Amino acid sequence: MSNTIKKSRKAKHNYSFADGKTVDLNSYSATCTVTGNQKKFYHSYLANLIETKYDNSFTQFEATYVSREGKSIAVKLNKEVKLEEQIDRLYSRIKELKGRVVALSDS
């Protein structure tokens, strides 16, 4: 056996984006901002995704990427928040109506 070190055969696919970043997308793992899970993409698919959905900004992609799994969690959280806001509005409306009843009974 020889003691030579094998060279990496993995190709480098460097892509440049509008925000001035150049990244090797062949070895890049995207991290979901909601779940924190890492996801690998095929380099050309990821480059096209960044160009079309994230305005060709790699920085924006890193800050706002949400996976399919994270989307379902985000949708559930949004629904919970909206329901809580609706409950708060209804409670305030009930308080207002009770105040009217008290005002009418005093007159």
VENBEL-V747819 format. One record per helix or strand of 2 or more residues. SS is the DSSP state (H for helix, E for strand). FROM is the first residue (numbers start at 1). TO is the last residue. If there is no record, write none. Layout:
ss: {SS | SS}
from: {FROM | FROM}
to: {TO | TO}
This chain:
ss: {E | E | H | E | E | H | H | H}
from: {14 | 22 | 25 | 29 | 38 | 43 | 58 | 68}
to: {16 | 24 | 27 | 31 | 40 | 53 | 64 | 106}
